[in-house]
Amino acid sequence: MGESGEWKVLADSGDSGAVVLAVDFDTTGRPEARFSDLVANLTTDLTIWESIPPAVEAAAEWSGKEYIDHWARKVAQERPEVRAVMGYCAGSVFAATLAERIAELQGSEPLLLLFDPEITVAQTLLWQFQKIVGFMSSVLPAEDIEAARDAGRRCYEQTPQVGPLKQGLTRLVREVGEPAFTRAGLDHTRREELFDAFGSFMGYLAAAGDLDPFERWRSATAISSSSPASGLNGIRAAGVGADQVSVGRELTFDVEHATMLADKEIAATVSDLLHT
């Protein structure tokens, strides 16, 4: 497969015909390791496609089903043998529903691999907002940072539903970020790129909140980091949705969430799982 609007090729086996699908929100400048780092350490001859989010305008409004339709379209057209579907963080929600769609298409279940799987609730969006505001601490005084965080908390308290909260926090990031990024010397084009990336990511998270991954997760293999606030660790600690979350098998590694996709021990385990 050449590059498409739905998938980019991270590894091309050429002749094997078997494909692994990886679902994540990859964007320039993200601090976490990405699936391309995992692929660099795999010992496998499988072709690997990574999801591409929809255009910015669509990402702001699409439902979870529309995301799945977007990614499943190319698979339905080309009908490769999908060996596995992988998801990172909220991508694990999409991966579960996509695996269900793939099973319907090919008549067999792909392996489902989840890396620190997370569900989208209102607290997820607030946490992402707080993280983005924290990145502005080098160009905004401490009192402005705290005021922005207070505004985010008020937005969360007033509009705890994921959809309205997404819109409110996206608007707040622009209000806070416009003067901060201008002060940092970023031109209009670069500022808009950053705001679009945040808006798209919030849309991606909100869309994941439309989907119910729990039945599929019960037959999945989850790979967990040691970070207490991430993945299944975070779900258990927060108690939000913990009564619903169960996975078929959990493998835990002493590695931070942000670096887990670049970890060689995890890559070796994934290579073994893909060829089991």
Secondary structure by P-SEA (a helix, b strand, c coil): cccccccccccccccccbbbbbbcccccccccccaaaaaaaccccbbbbbbbbccccccccccaaaaaaaaacccccccccccbbbbccaaaaaaaaaaaaaaaacccccbbbbccbbbbcaaaaaaaaaaaaaaacccccaaaaaaaaaaaaaaaaacccaaaaaaaaaaaaaaaaaaaaaaacccaaaaaaaaaaaaaaaaaaaaaaaccaaaaaaabbbbbccccccaaaaaaaaccccccccccbbbbcccccccccccaaaaaaaaaaaac
